[in-house]
Amino acid sequence: MDAISPTIINLIIFVLAIYVGYHVVWTVTPALHTPLMAVTNAISAIIIVGAMLAAALTEGMVGQVAGTIAVALAAVNVFGGFLVTQRMLEMFKKKEPKAKSGGQA
């Protein structure tokens, strides 16, 4: 006999993960945001693999639909993360000086 339901334990872990994740992300210095984005893209890629396995190995239709939705949402997260990372890296590129215009030869 369990004193506490496993669902309640999972909910407590989920809420604590949100709390810790929020505080970890907001204490990151601006110089580390680009590497952090690259790591989260890698984690999302692993989530896609897990979602594909979940969608393929479940026997019920509800599980397959949920797995397919998970694959789609994780793919959007990965591609969006790559776009944000690319824009962040472009901010660090040196800009070329503008050519002087004035008709001088």
C-alpha positions as CSV (number, residue, x, y, z in Angstrom):
1,M,0.0,0.0,0.0
2,D,1.4,3.3,-1.1
3,A,0.9,6.2,1.3
4,I,1.1,8.7,-1.6
5,S,-0.2,8.2,-5.1
6,P,2.5,7.9,-7.8
7,T,0.6,10.6,-9.7
8,I,1.0,13.0,-6.9
9,I,4.7,12.2,-6.7
10,N,5.1,12.8,-10.4
11,L,3.2,16.1,-10.2
12,I,5.5,17.2,-7.4
13,I,8.6,16.3,-9.4
14,F,7.2,18.2,-12.4
15,V,6.5,21.3,-10.4
16,L,10.0,21.2,-8.8
17,A,11.6,20.8,-12.3
18,I,9.7,23.9,-13.5
19,Y,10.9,25.9,-10.5
20,V,14.5,24.8,-10.7
21,G,14.6,25.2,-14.5
22,Y,13.2,28.7,-14.3
23,H,15.8,29.8,-11.8
24,V,18.7,28.1,-13.7
25,V,17.8,29.8,-17.0
26,W,17.3,33.3,-15.5
27,T,20.7,33.2,-13.8
28,V,22.6,32.5,-17.0
29,T,24.9,35.3,-18.1
30,P,24.2,36.8,-21.5
31,A,27.5,35.4,-22.9
32,L,26.3,31.9,-22.3
33,H,22.9,32.1,-24.0
34,T,24.1,30.9,-27.4
35,P,25.7,27.7,-26.0
36,L,22.6,27.1,-23.9
37,M,20.4,27.3,-26.9
38,A,22.6,24.8,-28.7
39,V,22.3,22.4,-25.8
40,T,18.5,22.7,-25.7
41,N,18.4,22.0,-29.4
42,A,20.3,18.8,-28.8
43,I,17.9,17.8,-26.0
44,S,15.0,18.5,-28.2
45,A,16.5,16.3,-30.9
46,I,16.6,13.5,-28.3
47,I,13.0,14.1,-27.4
48,I,12.1,13.7,-31.1
49,V,13.7,10.2,-31.1
50,G,11.8,9.3,-27.9
51,A,8.5,10.6,-29.3
52,M,9.0,8.6,-32.5
53,L,9.6,5.5,-30.5
54,A,6.6,6.2,-28.3
55,A,4.4,6.7,-31.4
56,A,5.7,3.6,-33.1
57,L,5.6,1.2,-30.2
58,T,2.2,2.0,-28.8
59,E,-0.7,-0.2,-29.8
60,G,-3.6,2.2,-29.1
61,M,-4.7,4.9,-31.5
62,V,-4.6,7.6,-28.7
63,G,-0.9,6.8,-28.0
64,Q,0.0,7.0,-31.6
65,V,-1.7,10.3,-32.1
66,A,-0.1,11.7,-28.9
67,G,3.3,10.5,-30.1
68,T,2.8,12.1,-33.5
69,I,1.8,15.4,-31.9
70,A,4.9,15.2,-29.7
71,V,7.1,14.6,-32.7
72,A,5.6,17.6,-34.5
73,L,5.9,19.9,-31.5
74,A,9.5,18.9,-30.8
75,A,10.4,19.4,-34.4
76,V,9.0,23.0,-34.3
77,N,11.1,23.5,-31.1
78,V,14.3,22.3,-32.8
79,F,13.9,24.3,-36.0
80,G,12.8,27.4,-34.0
81,G,15.8,27.0,-31.7
82,F,18.2,26.8,-34.7
83,L,16.7,30.0,-36.1
84,V,17.1,31.8,-32.8
85,T,20.7,30.5,-32.4
86,Q,21.5,31.7,-35.9
87,R,20.2,35.1,-35.2
88,M,22.1,35.3,-32.0
89,L,25.3,34.3,-33.7
90,E,24.8,37.0,-36.4
91,M,24.7,39.6,-33.6
92,F,28.3,38.8,-32.7
93,K,29.6,39.1,-36.3
94,K,31.7,42.2,-37.0
95,K,30.0,44.6,-39.3
96,E,31.9,45.9,-42.3
97,P,32.5,49.6,-42.4
98,K,30.3,51.5,-44.8
99,A,31.9,52.9,-47.9
100,K,32.3,56.7,-47.9
101,S,30.1,58.4,-50.4
102,G,30.9,61.9,-51.5
103,G,32.2,61.6,-55.1
104,Q,35.9,61.6,-54.2
105,A,38.0,59.5,-56.4
